Amino acid sequence: MSEITRPLTPQACTLVIFGGSGDLARRKLVPAVYNLLLDGVLPDNYAVLATGRKPLSDADFRETAREGIAKYSRQAIKDSVWSHFEQRLFYVSGAIDDPKAYTDIRARLERIEAALKLPANRIFYLAIPPTSIAAAVEGLQKAGLVQPPTDPTQFSRVIVEKPIGNDLASAREINTTVARVFDESQIFRIDHYLGKETVQNLLVLRFANSIFEPIWNHKYIDHVQITVSEAEGVGTRATYYEEAGALRDMVQNHILQLLCLVAMEPPYSLDPDVVRNARMEVLRCLRPIAGKDVEKYTVRAQYSVGKVHGVDVPGYRREAGIKPDSTTETYVALKLFVENWRWSGVPFYLRTGKALTKRASEVAVHFKEIPQILFNADPEVPLASNVLTLKIQPDEGLSFRIISKVPGSKAKTHPVEMNFRYGEAFGAPSPEAYERLLLDVTAGDASLFMRRDAVEASWAWITKILDGWKAYGTKWLPEYAAGTMGPVEADRLIQSDGRNWHPL
Ligand SMILES: NC(=O)c1ccc[n+]([C@@H]2O[C@H](COP(=O)([O-])OP(=O)(O)OC[C@H]3O[C@@H](n4cnc5c(N)ncnc54)[C@H](OP(=O)(O)O)[C@@H]3O)[C@@H](O)[C@H]2O)c1
């Protein structure tokens, strides 16, 4: 097995989790640190200091952490490892808008660092509502907890969770607030999709194999489909989702980042900024969908009553916490173009939604049809084209559709799938995205994080669509029954080009 050289090495540090008593910390962050420890990749020395308003003791926090790990961790609890790990978990309570919280955090950090002989390398993870980000970074600065990036003896880094804003203006505001305190090199804007194994594999697939790059362009590719489908309805996230909707929740970040990885030019090195420049270039090339064009290139819809996996789902506007006249979209489909030489004329179809048939994320690259001669001579029975499908979740892997001869004396053909599954090929479940991403922050490697210009470029593109919807919107959105794959309008979007959505 050949190893991709990591340009930077993880360093001893303390992870300070704001929102340490919250859902993300319990389900993802603390289990991620535990798994990194089990895998032997965590820096030799480390600590986790969680903070939130809940008055918890270290012992309470350790108990919650253990429960979270037991329930959500990729690997089971090993008592021998746990007894070491729990001694590295700490909690201090405090409110983000209370200056005393920061003096308490600082005092606690200094005690932990002295006791564990840790350098004052601190990673501040802001797993808090976006409205609290400004108060948190200013509080950290006032308490003297942020070192300049030029300090060679210690580092301060900040991880900012999504959503970064609700439109271009609010994203700029958050970015400007964080930039008043931290240098861009210290800021890690997380998009956990980028930490997923299959998403990282996109780069390896494209640039570590000789067969793909020569055909990865408009001459051979007919179109690309990116689908992120969720079986869940709005669940407990009503307040957030009502303000967000599918375009902001999924397309602005995860799906556009996937698109960037599919469409980017080969970077000349794996240096974080070189890779991020290549991704950024794709965002710059997106043809805007503005004004009346939203009617031609976008479809938005809401789920109505139906069944998902046999369970009754009320219509979106009947869900708890949702306005009965809500016009928030729970589904969106888009057709877009990347206007550069490589992708000239190639449509990208994106779709995402809630309460759909099943949970699945994939990128399907559809290659052009072969000429209508030989095996494709009968226009009544056209041959299916080749499709390379990158499966991101839940079954990570890829499949390739090729046309094969059916055994027998007749010249019959049939499409077959060649499949590669991560779990089967490598014999172990892939690490969780948060594991990889947290490790990268300890190393100062920002390749898989969103740079400010990329966040703002994607918001600029999305905000044009939002403005178009506002100007040309109707009072009621089209509907699709929960448990189906979306509205007929989305089928028409792709079928009017003579294509169909790729079955999941
Ligand atoms: N959960 C996920 O899977 C997920 C995924 C992606 C992004 N995110 C983002 O991550 C952030 C946190 O999400 P979450 O699901 O963990 O939310 P959550 O369960 O509601 O937890 C929020 C956390 O923030 C703390 N907090 C809120 N206001 C505070 C204040 N004024 N002072 C001190 N602490 C405060 C809460 O502490 P107390 O409860 O102790 O007051 C709690 O620990 C959100 O921005 C969310 O959009 C979450």
The ligand as an SDF file (V2000), in Angstrom:
LIG
                    3D

 48 52  0  0  0  0  0  0  0  0999 V2000
  -25.6660   18.2420   15.3910 N   0  0  0  0  0  0  0  0  0  0  0  0
  -25.1760   18.0870   14.1890 C   0  0  0  0  0  0  0  0  0  0  0  0
  -25.1230   16.9680   13.6430 O   0  0  0  0  0  0  0  0  0  0  0  0
  -24.6320   19.2550   13.4200 C   0  0  0  0  0  0  0  0  0  0  0  0
  -24.1450   19.0490   12.1100 C   0  0  0  0  0  0  0  0  0  0  0  0
  -23.6070   20.1270   11.4190 C   0  0  0  0  0  0  0  0  0  0  0  0
  -23.5600   21.3750   12.0130 C   0  0  0  0  0  0  0  0  0  0  0  0
  -24.0420   21.5550   13.2670 N   0  0  0  0  0  0  0  0  0  0  0  0
  -23.9410   22.9020   13.8430 C   0  0  0  0  0  0  0  0  0  0  0  0
  -23.2050   22.8600   15.0510 O   0  0  0  0  0  0  0  0  0  0  0  0
  -23.7320   23.7730   15.9910 C   0  0  0  0  0  0  0  0  0  0  0  0
  -24.1400   23.0280   17.2610 C   0  0  0  0  0  0  0  0  0  0  0  0
  -25.1050   22.0630   16.9330 O   0  0  0  0  0  0  0  0  0  0  0  0
  -25.7100   21.0510   17.9950 P   0  0  0  0  0  0  0  0  0  0  0  0
  -26.5690   20.1230   17.1990 O   0  0  0  0  0  0  0  0  0  0  0  0
  -24.6690   20.4860   18.8810 O   0  0  0  0  0  0  0  0  0  0  0  0
  -26.6680   22.0100   18.8290 O   0  0  0  0  0  0  0  0  0  0  0  0
  -27.2470   21.7860   20.3010 P   0  0  0  0  0  0  0  0  0  0  0  0
  -27.4110   20.3420   20.6160 O   0  0  0  0  0  0  0  0  0  0  0  0
  -28.4360   22.6690   20.3990 O   0  0  0  0  0  0  0  0  0  0  0  0
  -26.1000   22.3470   21.2330 O   0  0  0  0  0  0  0  0  0  0  0  0
  -25.7690   23.6960   21.2720 C   0  0  0  0  0  0  0  0  0  0  0  0
  -24.6090   23.8440   22.1960 C   0  0  0  0  0  0  0  0  0  0  0  0
  -24.2720   25.2130   22.2420 O   0  0  0  0  0  0  0  0  0  0  0  0
  -24.2440   25.6110   23.6040 C   0  0  0  0  0  0  0  0  0  0  0  0
  -24.6910   26.9940   23.6990 N   0  0  0  0  0  0  0  0  0  0  0  0
  -25.7130   27.5810   23.0280 C   0  0  0  0  0  0  0  0  0  0  0  0
  -25.8260   28.8670   23.4030 N   0  0  0  0  0  0  0  0  0  0  0  0
  -24.8660   29.0810   24.3270 C   0  0  0  0  0  0  0  0  0  0  0  0
  -24.4700   30.2020   25.1050 C   0  0  0  0  0  0  0  0  0  0  0  0
  -25.0900   31.3790   24.9930 N   0  0  0  0  0  0  0  0  0  0  0  0
  -23.4490   30.0610   25.9550 N   0  0  0  0  0  0  0  0  0  0  0  0
  -22.8050   28.8730   26.0840 C   0  0  0  0  0  0  0  0  0  0  0  0
  -23.1310   27.7700   25.3790 N   0  0  0  0  0  0  0  0  0  0  0  0
  -24.1440   27.8870   24.5150 C   0  0  0  0  0  0  0  0  0  0  0  0
  -25.2080   24.6930   24.2980 C   0  0  0  0  0  0  0  0  0  0  0  0
  -24.8780   24.6590   25.6730 O   0  0  0  0  0  0  0  0  0  0  0  0
  -25.9880   24.4020   26.8220 P   0  0  0  0  0  0  0  0  0  0  0  0
  -26.9840   23.4310   26.2310 O   0  0  0  0  0  0  0  0  0  0  0  0
  -25.1850   23.8250   27.9180 O   0  0  0  0  0  0  0  0  0  0  0  0
  -26.5950   25.7040   27.0940 O   0  0  0  0  0  0  0  0  0  0  0  0
  -24.9090   23.3850   23.6090 C   0  0  0  0  0  0  0  0  0  0  0  0
  -23.7650   22.7960   24.1480 O   0  0  0  0  0  0  0  0  0  0  0  0
  -24.9000   24.4510   15.2810 C   0  0  0  0  0  0  0  0  0  0  0  0
  -24.4490   25.6250   14.6750 O   0  0  0  0  0  0  0  0  0  0  0  0
  -25.2930   23.4710   14.1970 C   0  0  0  0  0  0  0  0  0  0  0  0
  -25.8930   24.0930   13.0860 O   0  0  0  0  0  0  0  0  0  0  0  0
  -24.5670   20.5280   13.9790 C   0  0  0  0  0  0  0  0  0  0  0  0
  1  2  1  0
  2  3  2  0
  2  4  1  0
  4  5  1  0
  4 48  2  0
  5  6  2  0
  6  7  1  0
  7  8  2  0
  8  9  1  0
  8 48  1  0
  9 10  1  0
  9 46  1  0
 10 11  1  0
 11 12  1  0
 11 44  1  0
 12 13  1  0
 13 14  1  0
 14 15  2  0
 14 16  1  0
 14 17  1  0
 17 18  1  0
 18 19  2  0
 18 20  1  0
 18 21  1  0
 21 22  1  0
 22 23  1  0
 23 24  1  0
 23 42  1  0
 24 25  1  0
 25 26  1  0
 25 36  1  0
 26 27  1  0
 26 35  1  0
 27 28  2  0
 28 29  1  0
 29 30  1  0
 29 35  2  0
 30 31  1  0
 30 32  2  0
 32 33  1  0
 33 34  2  0
 34 35  1  0
 36 37  1  0
 36 42  1  0
 37 38  1  0
 38 39  2  0
 38 40  1  0
 38 41  1  0
 42 43  1  0
 44 45  1  0
 44 46  1  0
 46 47  1  0
M  CHG  2   8   1  16  -1
M  END
$$$$
